[in-house]
Amino acid sequence: MLNINIIMSRTIITLESTNPAREEQIIREILAMNDYEEKLKNNERYFQNGVGLLVAPKFIKYSFNGDKLILEGWVKNFAIMGESKLDGAMGAVPKRSCKAVLDTMIQSLGNKMISYY
C-alpha cells in the first residue's frame, strides 16, 4: 500500500497583540475589502479568496494566543495537492496577491513583528 503524506506549509507571521478587538476589526475590514470569505472546515476558521478555476485559491487565517497575533497565509497548490507557503516561484501570482493582503494588515495594524517564516 502506497502511503502519501501531504506536506502542509504556510507562511506564518507573529505580531505583538495589544488590543485584540481593534486588531480583529482591522483584519476583518481588510479581508472584506479584498473579497475573502469566511469558511469553517474541520473545526478550522479561515478566509478564502477564489475557488481555483483560473488561479489557485488564496487563504488567510488569524488567531490570538495571549499577547500574540498570528497571521497565516497560503495558497492551494494543485501540483502537490497541498498547501504552499507564499514564497517560491510556483503559483507566484496568487502568492503575491495573498502576501500583499498580509502586508496591508501588518502596515495597518502597526504592531511589532515577532517572527516571519
Summary of the structure (lengths in Angstrom):
residues: 117
radius of gyration: 14.5
end to end distance: 34.5
largest distance: 50.6
contacts: 318
relative contact order: 0.27
helix: 27%
strand: 36%
